[in-house]
Amino acid sequence: MVLLKQISCQLFVKKSGPSLIYFQQFRAKRIRGRQHMASIDNADKTAPGRRVQPSWQPPEGSVNVGLQVYNSLTRKKEPFIPQNGRNVLWYSCGPTVYDDSHMGHARSYISFDILRRVLKDYFNFNVLYVMNITDIDDKIIKRARQRYLMEEYLKRKEPLSKALKDTDDALVALKKKLDNELDSDKRDMYQRLIGKVNAATELAASTKVEQGGGDSVRQILLESVADVLSDWLDKQLGSQITENSIFAELPKLYEKKFHEDMDALNVLPPDVLTRVSEYIPEVLEYVQKIIEQGFGYESNGSVYFDTVRFSQSSGHYYAKLVPEAYGDAKALEEGEGDLSVSEDRLSEKRNTTDFALWKSSKPGEPSWNSPWGKGRPGWHIECSVMASSIVGESLDIHTGGVDLKFPHHDNELAQAEAYYDNDHWVRYFLHSGHLTISGCKMSKSLKNFITIKEALSKHTARQLRLMFLLHSWKDTLDYSEDTMKAAISYEKTVDAFFWRVKNLLRSTDTKIDHGFAKWLDEEKQLYSKFQECEKQVHESLCDSVDTKGALDALRDIVSASNIYIEGKLKSNEIPSVGLLKNIAVYVTHILKMFGAVEGEQELGFPAGEDSGTRNVEDMVMPYLTVLANFRDEVRIEARRRKDVSTLELCDRLRDDVLPDLGVQLEDHEGTAPSIKIVGREKLMKEREAKLKQQEAERQKSAEKARENELKEEGKKIPPSEMFRKDERFSQFDEKGFPTLDASGQELSKSQVKKLMKLYDAQLKKYNDYLKTVQNASK
């Protein structure tokens, strides 16, 4: 209690502006916190000390393939045993579609796509993968209203003066939010927005607009301040919007974009897709049964889940995933949504830990008829209802982002287990780890995120997927230049190996021994390493689908194969192309299973830039091989004749002509040239990057040469002249050493000391220069 008083006093003193409001808010939260702690104590009277996770038992299934998965319900790896043979019922929390998909979405859905592919294609489970789309939510409602109101505002074509005034009013409202905000991240965001708006309004106000020329300035202004102005418009007019279709348009738009992004990332579509807007009747039935079971109650047209009653009931446990978070007021409020945490809403609850199953709709919100009046589903109920509707009373796997653990997934579990009166609605809960951006927290609400489209403009889908594969699916992953460099490096290593094996297969004459050369010790050793690789991949995948361990094993066998090839070529021996092909096909198979290789080709990445070029390699490679070999013979003859112009033409074919067609040709001394069909766009980017690097090196060399030149010129200056043109000084002694500064004041001892060091250094340089001149004249 003393500590709470100290904190409240510190907060009161810290805020000099709206300090009373600030203090009252803190006091209200403190009172709610007391009520909240009382409800927790009441719910856990028999629980000694800190709450812990309840015991967990594996299902009584008949199939155990040796796979262990990290289960959030126990926070450790558990044997994965489906409830019904090889059939796996899997539900994954989908996106809330109110904005463009970002790399946080990619973190979850690529990770789950990899897990799903491994379970299906490696362990041979029959997976039914169900995913939802949240198209009714507080964020969607607010964003839809803002979007509609902003569009209407733009249609009115208000004069620039009115737009500036409205923007100023919106800025005042934003500054009030900043003054009352406690969260440091949100405060930073508000300050960035304020700076952006100030810059836009100053620019618009200072621009001299000719008669009739205000449209372009107004357009630029409104585009710059749209976030702030639309939020202000929503505060003024949002409650007047009642048409459900307005709230439906936004999620339809962004759901379409989400699917496009997933396709671009090569994420498999779900077997079943559910949308909460299509499940309102099921939601109503579900909520009604929870009430009948004694775990729900109606209050002012809303229905809430009684967490205390549920916790006290035999066979039930609230907050299985994060029991220590039970009572986290901030997390609970975030789970209820921005439109549902007003004082009147909070006062409707029996216990502060209770959450909404059904929300009575306020003015400006979509609504559906229900036994309790017009309203809409709570956020948590939708997943319980839709998953239950498809997979029934018990799921094998439930997946989602780690940020959804509490309260969303814990509330899902409570609702479903209250509905079915069981304690095992989910057998295995798998959570993907957080994603940071160059070490910083990523948050859509804080406007600190990178969209999937932005990421794909810089790197390919394969490179992004390799980045995820090189890290654990359940741990925090940092999306940065370093992690992407590692992924790109891995891709290049494997791709170079694929092309090397392909070139050997093309260039080796298999007619002599049908490709079956005698195995010596080198072949036996490589095959032994290949077997070890297969073993390590299997062990890694059994170990909670450790894709990093699997990729490390693949990299080791690629490295061993390259060493084997080098040794054979150095000894003028033919490598075992059959063994190398088997290794390359296996590496391709594993990467294809991970979703990092598209197409039906047996060996290597698909050739070209898109799906339409996947069979190009088979068609054109014979012709390219003839061209490459002919060019190689021309180069050999040109070298013999010392024909520089012909060699330059050969280089031009390699460096300019073929890359423009998407073909990469590499010369190798003593062996046949290698050919790759890479794709024009990729080669052009690589060439551009190479030219930029060369230009940077040229500029660096020029700067260094210029520095050296200036140093040499500097040596020629007599020390008696070095300070005379310096405006900081006004008087000098007979040696040219400054005695007075520009204002006529004598120099301090420390200044004299520093200047004397410079003077002595220049004297030495000048004497060295004179000696050089004298020596040159002798």
N, C-alpha and C positions, 0 to 999 in steps of 0.2 A: 504493500500500500504506500509506503514511504517512497518507493521508487516511482510508482505511478504519479504521485504528487510532484516529484522532482521533474519528471519528464513533461508533465503538463505545464509546469511553471517555465521550463526551458522553452517550450514551444510558444507559450504566451509572450515571453520576452523577445524571442527570435523574430516574430512577425511584428513589424512596426505599422503596416498598413491596416488591412482588415483583421486585426489581431483578435477582436472579440468574436467574430464569426469563426475564425480558425480555432479558438479555444472552445467555443460551444460545440463545434463539430467533434473535436477530440473528446469532450466530456460525454457527448451522446454515444460515441463509439465505446467509451469506457463503461458506460452503464449497460450497453448491449453486451459487452464482453462479460460483465458480472452475471447477467442472466444466462448467457451462453455457457459459462463455466458451471453454473448451478445445474443446468440441464445435463451436462456431461457427467457431473458427479452423480446425479440421480440415475443416469443410464448405466453407470459402471460402479455401483456401490460394492459389488462383490469382486471387482477387478483390482488386485493388488498391484500398486506401482504403475509403471508405464504399460500402455496397451501394446499387445504384440499380435502377430498374425495367428489366426486359428490353425489347428492341425489340418493337414491335407492328405487325402488318400488317392492313389492312382486308380484309374478306372479298372474294372474287371474285364479287360479286353483279352482277345486271344492272339493278337499279333504284336510281337516285340522284335523290331528289326535291329535293335542295338542303338537306335537314335536317342540321344538325350537332348532336351531343350531347356533353356533358362526360363523358368516359370515364375512370373511376377507374384503369383499367389503364395510362393514359398521363398522367393528370392534366392533360388539355387537351381542347379540343373537337376531335372527329373527324367526318368525313362518315359519316352513318349509311347503311349499305348492308346490307340483309338478305342472308342466304346463299342464299335460295331465292325469287327474285322479290319479290312483295309479301307473302309469308308471313313472319310474325315469330313466333319461338318465344321465349316470355318466362316466366321463373321468378322468383317473388318470395318472399323469406323471410317466412313468416307468424309469428304470435305464439306465445309459450310461454304456454299458458293455465293459469295458476294463481291469477289474481286479476282484478279488474275492469280493463277496458281503460282506458288513460289518454291524455292529450293527446300523449304521445310516440308512441303508436300512431297517433293521428290525423295527426300530422306525416308519418309515412311513408305510410300508406295513402290519405290524401287526395291527397298529392303524386303517388303512383304512379297513382291513379285519374285524375288530371288528365292525366298523361303518356299513359296508355293511351287516354283519350278523344281526345286530340289526334292520336295516331298513327292511330287508327281513323277518326275522323270528319272530320279535316282533311286528313291526308296519305293517307288511304284505304288503309292497310295492313290485311291480314288477320291479326289478332293472336290467338294462342292463349296465354291468360294462365293460368298454373299457380301456385297458392299452397299452401303446406303449413301444417299445424297441428302444432306440437310438443306431443305429449301424453305423451311419456316424457322426463323431464329431472330433474336433481338438485333443482331448485327445486320441481317438482311433487311429487316423492317426499317431500321434507321437509314441504311444506305439507299434503299429503294425510295424512301421519302426524299432524301437529300438530292438524289439524282433527278427525280421527277420535278421537284421544286426548282432546281437549278436550270433544267431544260425550259421550264415555263418562264423563268426570269430572263433567260437569253432570248426567248421568243418575243418578249415585250420590248426589247431593244431600248432599255432605259438610257437616257442621256448620260454622258460621261460624268457629269456633276453628281447625278443621283447614284451612279455606281460607286463613285468615290465616297460619298456620304454613307452608303450602306456598308461599304467595306470598313470604314472607320468605326461604325457601330459594331460590326462583327469583331473587329480587333479589340474593342473595349471588353466585349464579352469573353474573348479568349484570354485577355490579360487577367480577368477575374478568376478564370479557371486556373491560370498559372499561380495566382496568389494563394488559392485554396488547395493546391495539389501538394501531397506529401511525397509521392513516388518520384524519385530522382530521374528515372528514365523518362517518365511522362513530362516532367518539368523541362528536360532537355528538348524533347520533341516540341513542346509548346513554344519554347524560346526560338527554335529553328523556324517554326511556322511564322512567328511574329517578325523575325528578321526578313523572311521571304516576302511577307505582305508589305512591310515597310518599304522595302526596296521597290516593289511593284507600284505602290501608290505614289512614291516620290517620283518615279520615272514618268508615270502617267500625268501627274500634276505639273511636272516641269516641261512636258512636251508641248511645244507651240503647235496647235492644231489649226490648219486652214479651214475655211468654210466648207462644211460637209465632210471633213476628213477625220471626224472623231470615231468612226466605226472601228477602224483598225486599232486605235489606241485602246478603246474600250474592250475589244476582243482580247487583246494581249493581256490587259489588266485582269479580266474575269477568268482567263485561263490560269493565270498565276495565283489567284486568290480563291479558286473554286472550292478547295477543301474547307477553308475558314468561312467563306460566305455561305456555302450550302449548309453547314452546321448551324449557322445563325438563322438562316431561313427556316430550317427545321424546327428550331426553338419557337419561332414566331407562328408558323403555319402548319407544322407537321400534324397537329391534332385534327386538322380539317380533312385529311386524306382518309377515305373510307373504302375506296374501290379495291377489292381483292386482286383484280387483274394487275394493278400497279405493282403489287408486292410479288406477283408471279413472274413478271417479265425479267427482272434482274437475275434471279437464280437460273432461269432457262438460258440466258445469255452466257453466264459464267460456267454453267454445267457443260455446255457445248465446248467452251474453250478448255475446260479441264480435260475432257475426253481427247481433244486434239493434242494437248500437251502429253497425256499419257501415251497416246499412239506414237508421238515423236520420240518418247523415251523408251519405246519398245516394251511398255508395260502391258501384260495381257489383260483383256477386259474381264470383268467379273462374270461368273456364271449367272448370277442373279443380281440385278440392281434395283434397289428400293428407294422410293422418295416419300418423305413423311407426309407430304400433301396428298398422297394417294392412299394413305392408311388412317385417315381420321376415324372412320367407323371402328377399326380395330383398336385405336387408341382409346376411344370412349369405353369400349367393352373391357379393355385391360384395366383402366383406371377404376371402373365400377367394381370389378372383382377385387382389386386391392382394398377398396373401401369395405367390401363385404368380408374380407379376410381380417379386417380390424386394423389395417396398417395405413389407411388413408382417411382424411377428413376434409369436409368442405368448409370454406371460410370466405365469406363475401364474394361468392361466385367462383373462387379458385379452389383447387383441391391440392392438398399437401400430403407428403409422405411423413408419417410419424416415426422418426428415427429412434426415439427413446423407446417407444412401444416395441419396435422391431428388435432393438438391442436386448431388451429384457425378455424376449420370447425364447423359449427353448428351441434349440436347433438352428438359431439364426445369429448372425454376427454382422454388425454394420462396420463398414470401412475395412474389408478384408485385405485390400491391396496396400493401403497406407493407414493402418490403425492409429499411428501417432499423429496423423493430420486431423483426426476427428475433433472438430471444434475450431478449425482454422477459418476464422471469420472472413478473411480476405479471399481465400480460395472458394469458400461457399458463395460469397457474393458474386465473384466472377462467374461461377457456375450457373447462377440464376440469370445473368445477363444484365446489361446496362439499363434496360427499361423496366427491370423488375426488382430493384433494390431500394426503392423509395421507403420512407419511414412508414407509410400506411401499409405497404406490402409486408414489410418486416413485422409489423405489429399483428398481422393476421395469423402468424404461426403460433403453435403451442410451444414449440421449442426453437431456439435460434438455429439449430442444426437441421431442422426440417427443410425440405425442398419441394418445389412445385411440380406436381404431376400434370395439372391443367391450370392455365392462367386465364383469369377473366380479362377480356380485351378492353383496353383503354381506348379513348378516341384517337384515331390515327394509327390503329393496328388492325391487321386482318382478323377475321373472326369466323367461327363456325358454331352452329347450334349444338347445345349439349344439355344433359339433365340439370346442369348447374348454372345455365345461362350461356350467353355468347362468350366464346373464349378461343384459346389456341393451345396446342400441346406444349408442355414444358420441354426443355432441351433433352433431358436425360431419358424421358419416357420413350422417345422415338426409337432408340436403338433396341431397348428391351422388347418393344412391341414388334418391330419389323424382323428382328432376328428370331424371335419366338414364332412369328407367323410362318417363317420359311423352314427353320431347323428344329423347332419344338422346344422341349423342356430342358435340353442339355446340349451344349456345344462342345465340340472337341477343342477348338481353338478360337480365341477372340484376340484380335490385334488392334493396335492403335498407337499413337504417339505417346511418349512417356509423360508429356504434359497433361494427358487426359486421365491419368491414374486416379487422382482425387481432385474434385469430387465426381467427375463424370462416370468413370467406369465403376467406382464403388457404389454410386447411386444406381447404375444399371443393374449390378448384381443384386442389390437390395430389392429393387422393384420386381425383377424376374423371380427371385427366390421367395418373395412374398406372394407373388401370383401363383407359382407352382407349389408352394409350400415345400421346397427342397433346399438343400445346401450345396448344390453342385451344378448350378446353371452353366458355369464355365469350368472346364477341366484344366485348360492351359491358357494362361493370359500372357501374350508376348507383346512387349513394348519396344518400339524403335527408339534409339537414343536421340538426344537433342542435336540440332545442327547450329553451329556458330559460323559467323562470317568473319574470317581473318581474326579469330579470337574474340569477337564481340557477339553479344546476344542478338539473335534474330527475332524480330517480332513484327507481325503485320500491323497490329494495333498501334505500334510505335513508328510505323512507316519506315522501318529499317529491315528491308528484305530485298532479295533478288528474285525476279520472276524466272520461271522455267524458260520462257522464250529468250530472256536476256542471257541466261546461262548457255543455252543452245546456240546463241549467236557467237559465242567465244569458243565453245568446245562441242565435240560431237556427243551424241547419246551414248556411244560406246565408252568414250573417255569418262563421262560422268558416272556411268555404271561401274567401270573399273575402280573409280575412286571409292565407291561404296563397297565394292567387293574386297578392297584392300584394307577395310576396317570392319570391326565387329558391328553387327546390325543393332546391338542393344546399347552400345556405348556412344558417348558424345563424339561427333565428327565435326572437324573444322574445315569448312569450305574455303580454301585459300590458294594462293599461287603455288605454295609448296606441295599441298596435297594433289593439286592438279598436275604438277610437274611429275610427281611420282606415278600417277596414272598414265600420263602420256608416255613416260619412259618405259613403263611396263608394256604398253601397247606396241611401241616401236620395237622392243626386244622380241616380242612374240611374232609380230608381223614380219620382221626381218628373217626370223627362223622359218616361217611358213614359205616365204619366197625363196629362201635358200634351198629348202627341200624340193620345192617345185622346179627350180632351175636344175637341180641334180637329176630329178626324174626325167626332165626333158633332154638333158645333155648326155646322160649315161646310156650307152648302147646296151640294151637288155636282150638283144638278139643272140649275143654270144653265149650267155649262160642263163637266159630267161630271167635275169635279175636276181638269181640265187647264187651269189658269190659265197665262197667258203667262209665260215665264221672262224675268226681267230680270237685271241685273248681280248682284243679291243672291243669286238662285237659282243662277246660274252659279258664283259664288264659293263658295257652300255646297257645291255638288256637287263642285267641285275639292277642297275640304277633305275631303269624303267619300272621294274616290278616294285622297287621301293617307293617310287613316286606314286604308283597306283594305291599302294598300302597307306601312304601318308594322306593322300586325298580322301580315301575312305574314312580313315580315323578322324580327320579334320571335320568332315561332313557329319559324322556321328556325334561329334563334340559340339552340339548346339549350332550346327551348320556354320562352322568356322571357315568362312570363305577365304579369309586372309591366309590361313594355314594351307588351304588347298592351292591358292595361287602361288604361294611360296614354293610348294612342291613342284608345280608346273614350271616355275622359273628355274628351279634347280635342274630339271631334266632337260630343259631347253639349253641351259648353259653347258651341261655335260655333253649334249649332242653337238653343240658348236665346237667344243674342244676336240671331240672325236673327229669331226669333219676336217678341222684344221690339221690335225695330226696325219690324217690319211692323205690330204692334198699335198702336205709338205713332203711326204714319203713317196709321192707320185703313185699312190694306190687309190683304187676306186672304193668309195664308201659303200656300205650296205644300204642301198636305197630302199630296200624292203623294210628293214628295221627302222630307218629314219621316217619312212612314210607311216608306219604303224604308230610311232611316237607322235608325229604331227597330227595324225587323225584323232588320236586320243586327246591331245591338248585341245583340238578344235571341238571335239565332242563335249568336253567339260565346260569350255567357255560358251558353247551353244546352249548347254543346259542352264547356265547362269544368265542367259539372255544377252550375252555380249557378242554373239555371232548370229546374224540373221541369214536367211537363205538356206538352200538345200545342199550347197556344196559340201563335199566330204572333207576337204582340207583347206584351212585358212579362212581369212575374212573375205567377205564378198568383194569382188572387184568393182571399181567405179564409185560413183557418188550416190546412186539411189537404187531402188529395187529393180528398175528397168534395165540395169547394167550388170545384174548378177551373173548372167550367162555369157557376158562379153568375153571373158577370159578364154573360154573353150573355143570361141569363134575366131578370135584374132591372134591368139598367142602363137600359133604356127607361123603366121606371116611376120609377126614382130621378131620371132626367133631368127628367121631367115635374114631379115633386115639387120639385126644386131650382129650376127655372125659375119655378114658381108662387110659391114662397117668396120668390124674388128680386123678383118683381113686388109682392108684399105688402110687403116691406121698403121698396121705393121709395115706395109710396103712404103707408106709415106715417111715413116720414121727411117727406114733404110735409105731412102733417097733424100732425107732431110728436107722434105717438101712441107714447109710451114703452112702455106695457104690451104693445102688439103687437110692438114691436121686441124686447122681452125674451123673448116667446114664440118669436120666430124664432131668437134666440140659443140658447134652451133646446133647440129642435129640433136645432140644429147641434152644441151642446156636450154634451148629455146623452142625448137620445133616440136619434139616429142612431148615435153611437159604441157605445151599448149593443147595437146590432144589427150592429156590425162595419163601419159605414159612416162614412167621413170626408168631410166637406163643407167646402170652403174658399171664402170669399168673395173676389172680386177686383174692385176698383173699376174700373168702365167695361167689364168683360167678364163673360161668363157664369161662374157658379160652377163649380168643378171638383169631381168626385166620385170617390172611391176606395173600393173594397171591400177593406179591409185585414184585417179579422178582429177580433172582439171582444176577444180576449185581448191582442193587441198594443196596441189602442187604450186598453184599460183600464190597461195598464202605463204607456203614455205619459201618460195623464191623471193617474195616481198620481204619476209622477215630476214632472209639472208642478205638482201640488198641493204636493208635498214641497218643491219649489224655491220656490214662493210662500210657504210657511210658513217656510222657512229665511230668506227675505228679510224676512218680517214680523218674525221674532224678532231678526234682525240690526238692523233699524230700531228695534225696541223697546229692544234693549240699548244702541244708540247714544243713543237719547233718554234712557234711564235714566242713562247715563254723563254726558250733558250736564247732566241734572238734579242729579246728585251733585256735578258740578263747580260748578254754580251755588250749591248748598247749602254747598259747601266754602268758597266765597268769603266767606260770611257769618260764618265763625268768626274771632274776633279772634286774632291771633298769640299773645297772652298766654294763650290757653286751649288752643292746639292740642296741647301736649305734656302737659297736666296729667292727662289720663285714660290716658296711656300707662304701662303697668305696668313698663316697663323703667327708669323713673326714680322717684326717691324725694324729691328736693328741687329747688326752683326758685328763681330770683332774682325781683326785683320786677317784671321784664318777662314772667315766666312761662317763662323759658328754663331748661332742666334743668341742674343743677350736679352732682348725685350720681346714680349708677345705682341699681338696685333693692337691691343689696347694701351701699349706703352708700359706695361707692368713687367718687373723683372721675373725671369723664370725661376720656378722653385727648384730646390736641390734635386728632388726626384725627377723633375723634367730634364734638368741638365744631365743627370746621370744616364737617363734613357737615350737622350740625343747624342751623348758622347759615345755610347756604344755603337750607335748607327754611324757616327762620324768615323770612328776607328775602323769599323768593318769596311766602309767605303774607301778609306785610305789604303787598306790592304788590297782591295780589289783593283784600285786604280794603279798602285805600284806594280801589281802582277801584270796588268795590261801594258804598262810602259816597258816592262822587261820583255814581254812578248813582241812588242814593236821593235825594240832594240835588237833582239835576237834575229828577227826576220830581216832586218836591214844589213846584217853582217854578211 
